[in-house]
Amino acid sequence: MSVIELLCDALRKALWFFSVIIVVVAVVLYHLEDPGSTKYDSMAEDMKTLEENFREENKSCFILGASGETGKLLLREVLERNIFSRVTLIGRRKLTFEEETYKNVVQEVVDFEKLDDYAAAFQGHDVGYCCLGTTRAKVGADGFIRVDHDYVLKSAELAKSGGCTQFHLESSRGADKNSSFLYLKVKGQVESEIEALGFDRFAVYRPGVLLVDRQESRPAEWLARKFFCALSTLGSNSMSVPIQMVVKAMVSNTLLQPENKTEILENKDIIGLGKPAEK
């Protein structure tokens, strides 16, 4: 048998083994999931009315992290639903948009290392969305903490001082300030510290693996997304979520009036609120 034939045979066996793992994990997750619906499942049909009422309040918002995958789709969702009178992007550089849809978007360029000098950029907004984030692999442990904790927390502080009443934070499934894993620990810490700021409303979104094709090359994330995409086709939604559902859930949730000042939306909550309305 030639080397090529040996390689092909090994690849076929690897793909078969990988397929078996996917099926097994999907079955396990299916039995672990709570089959019941979430409290957000029945709200989609009321969104049009909620949008109309919210639009009349003439509110404004800002978005942090609009150059990232979640942020750029969140911006599009906000503009398409047209619920804010003013939309502002706060970032380290000005973004270029060619579509007419973006013509009225305001952009504030800031230095995240000196955010106190840019406090004015955070003033006068009713709602804040934060999609800032990076990875330890990309910038190292210290860089990850600086972006996902320091930048996010300082932005929230300035927003609160500037009059913002709602703050919506994209976090991560498993976030826990007591975790032994740096990523989850930092996510949990910043959640807790922003909650302590006392926003009138603070919403945390903890999606699982985001199903999206990134422009950046992250081989490990690419493999994970392919794996969880396969799981989703087999009926499991406890571990992953399409990024479009995340941004839809964030905007839809803005329109609601929850009982508690702080709410945490886990992956299934995001799916329940972010799924398209039935026609």
C-alpha positions in Angstrom: 0.0 0.0 0.0 1.4 3.4 -1.0 1.9 6.3 1.4 -1.0 8.2 -0.2 -3.3 5.2 0.3 -2.2 4.9 3.9 -2.9 8.6 4.5 -6.4 8.4 2.9 -7.2 5.3 4.9 -6.1 7.1 8.1 -8.2 10.2 7.2 -11.3 8.1 6.6 -10.9 6.4 10.0 -10.3 9.8 11.7 -13.5 11.2 10.1 -15.5 8.1 11.1 -14.2 8.4 14.7 -15.0 12.1 14.8 -18.6 11.5 13.5 -19.1 8.9 16.2 -18.0 11.4 18.9 -20.4 14.0 17.6 -23.3 11.6 17.7 -22.4 10.4 21.3 -22.0 14.0 22.6 -25.2 15.1 20.9 -27.1 12.2 22.6 -25.6 13.1 26.0 -26.4 16.8 25.7 -30.0 16.0 24.5 -30.6 14.1 27.7 -28.9 16.7 29.9 -30.9 19.6 28.5 -34.0 20.9 30.1 -36.7 20.2 27.4 -38.9 22.9 28.7 -39.2 26.2 27.0 -37.6 29.3 28.5 -39.5 32.4 29.7 -38.5 34.2 26.5 -40.0 31.8 24.0 -43.4 33.4 23.8 -42.1 37.0 23.5 -41.1 37.2 19.9 -44.7 37.7 18.6 -45.0 40.8 20.7 -41.8 42.5 19.5 -43.4 44.8 16.9 -45.6 46.4 19.5 -42.7 46.7 21.9 -40.5 48.3 19.2 -43.1 50.9 18.4 -43.5 51.9 22.0 -39.8 52.0 22.6 -39.2 54.0 19.4 -41.5 56.7 20.8 -39.3 57.2 23.8 -36.6 58.7 21.6 -33.7 56.9 23.2 -30.0 56.7 22.2 -27.4 54.0 22.5 -23.7 53.3 22.1 -21.9 50.2 21.0 -18.5 49.1 22.1 -16.7 46.6 20.0 -18.5 47.3 16.7 -15.5 46.1 14.7 -15.8 42.5 16.0 -18.1 39.8 14.8 -20.8 40.3 17.3 -20.6 44.1 17.4 -20.9 44.5 13.6 -24.0 42.3 13.5 -25.4 44.1 16.5 -25.0 47.4 14.8 -26.8 46.2 11.8 -29.6 44.7 13.9 -30.0 48.0 15.8 -30.2 50.0 12.6 -32.5 47.7 10.8 -35.0 47.7 13.7 -34.7 51.5 14.0 -35.5 51.7 17.7 -33.0 54.4 18.6 -32.9 58.1 17.6 -29.1 58.1 17.8 -26.6 55.3 17.5 -23.0 55.9 18.5 -20.0 53.7 18.1 -17.1 54.0 20.6 -13.9 52.4 19.5 -10.1 52.8 18.9 -10.5 53.7 15.3 -13.1 55.0 12.9 -14.9 52.3 10.9 -15.7 52.7 7.2 -19.3 52.0 5.9 -20.5 52.2 2.4 -24.1 51.4 2.8 -26.7 54.2 3.1 -28.0 52.5 6.3 -25.0 53.6 8.3 -25.0 57.3 7.2 -26.3 58.7 10.5 -24.1 56.5 12.8 -22.0 58.7 15.1 -18.4 57.5 15.8 -16.3 58.4 18.8 -12.6 57.4 18.6 -11.0 56.9 22.0 -7.8 55.6 23.6 -8.8 52.7 25.8 -5.6 53.2 27.8 -6.7 56.7 28.7 -10.5 56.4 28.8 -10.9 59.0 31.5 -9.8 61.6 29.0 -12.8 60.6 26.8 -15.5 60.6 29.3 -17.6 62.9 27.1 -17.9 60.1 24.5 -20.0 58.1 27.1 -22.3 60.9 28.1 -26.0 61.2 27.0 -26.7 57.6 26.1 -29.7 55.7 27.5 -28.5 52.2 26.5 -25.0 50.7 26.3 -24.0 47.5 24.5 -20.6 46.0 25.1 -19.1 43.4 22.8 -15.4 44.1 23.6 -13.2 41.1 23.8 -10.1 39.4 22.7 -8.3 36.1 23.4 -5.3 35.1 25.5 -3.7 33.4 22.5 -3.8 36.7 20.6 -2.6 39.2 23.2 -1.3 37.1 26.1 -2.8 36.8 29.6 -2.1 40.4 30.6 -3.5 41.8 27.4 -6.6 39.7 27.7 -7.3 41.0 31.3 -6.7 44.5 30.1 -9.3 44.3 27.3 -11.9 42.0 28.7 -11.8 43.4 32.3 -10.1 46.8 32.5 -11.5 48.3 29.3 -15.0 46.9 29.8 -15.2 47.9 33.5 -13.9 51.4 32.9 -16.3 51.9 30.0 -19.2 50.8 32.2 -18.2 53.2 34.9 -18.0 56.1 32.5 -21.4 55.1 30.9 -23.0 55.0 34.3 -21.6 58.4 35.2 -22.8 59.7 31.9 -26.4 58.9 32.5 -26.7 55.4 30.9 -29.5 53.4 32.5 -29.2 50.1 30.6 -26.0 48.2 30.1 -25.9 45.0 28.0 -22.8 42.9 28.3 -21.8 40.0 26.0 -20.0 37.5 28.3 -19.5 33.8 28.0 -21.1 30.5 29.0 -19.6 29.3 32.2 -18.4 32.8 33.4 -17.5 32.5 37.1 -15.4 34.8 39.2 -14.2 31.8 41.2 -13.2 29.7 38.2 -9.7 28.3 38.0 -9.7 29.1 34.3 -8.5 32.6 33.5 -11.0 33.3 30.7 -14.1 32.3 32.7 -12.7 33.9 35.9 -12.2 37.3 34.2 -15.6 37.2 32.6 -17.2 36.4 35.9 -15.3 39.1 37.7 -16.3 41.9 35.3 -19.9 40.8 35.4 -19.9 41.1 39.2 -18.1 44.4 39.3 -20.4 46.0 36.7 -23.4 44.8 38.6 -22.1 46.6 41.7 -22.2 49.9 39.7 -25.9 49.9 40.1 -27.3 50.4 36.6 -31.1 50.6 36.5 -30.8 47.5 34.3 -27.9 45.2 33.7 -28.2 42.3 31.3 -25.5 39.7 30.8 -25.5 37.4 27.8 -23.7 34.1 28.2 -23.6 32.4 24.8 -22.0 29.1 24.2 -19.7 28.6 21.1 -20.6 31.3 18.6 -21.4 29.9 15.2 -19.9 32.4 12.9 -17.1 32.5 10.3 -14.5 34.9 11.7 -12.4 37.0 9.4 -9.4 36.2 11.7 -7.7 32.9 11.5 -8.2 30.9 14.7 -7.8 27.2 13.9 -9.0 25.9 17.3 -12.1 28.0 17.2 -12.8 27.0 13.6 -12.7 23.3 14.5 -14.9 23.9 17.6 -17.5 25.8 15.5 -17.6 23.0 12.9 -18.0 20.5 15.7 -20.9 22.4 17.4 -22.5 23.2 14.0 -22.8 19.5 13.6 -24.3 19.1 17.0 -26.9 21.7 16.3 -28.1 19.9 13.3 -28.7 16.9 15.5 -31.0 18.8 17.8 -28.7 20.0 20.7 -28.6 23.7 21.5 -27.1 23.8 24.9 -23.5 24.4 23.9 -23.7 26.7 20.8 -25.7 29.5 19.2 -25.7 31.3 15.9 -24.3 34.8 16.4 -27.3 36.3 14.6 -29.5 35.0 17.5 -27.2 36.6 20.1 -27.6 40.1 18.6 -31.3 39.7 18.0 -31.7 38.6 21.6 -29.7 41.6 22.9 -31.8 44.1 21.0 -35.1 42.4 21.7 -34.3 42.1 25.4 -33.6 45.9 25.5 -37.3 46.4 24.9 -38.5 44.3 27.8 -39.1 45.3 31.4 -37.7 42.5 33.7 -38.6 42.3 37.3 -34.9 42.3 38.5 -32.3 45.0 37.8 -29.8 42.3 36.9 -30.5 39.4 34.6 -28.3 36.7 33.2 -29.3 35.1 29.9 -27.8 31.7 29.4 -27.4 30.0 26.0 -31.0 28.6 25.9 -32.4 31.9 27.0 -30.6 33.6 24.1 -31.9 31.1 21.6 -35.5 31.5 23.0 -35.4 35.3 22.6 -33.2 35.4 19.5 -35.0 33.0 17.2 -36.9 34.6 14.3 -40.6 35.3 14.8 -42.9 32.8 13.0 -44.6 34.3 10.0 
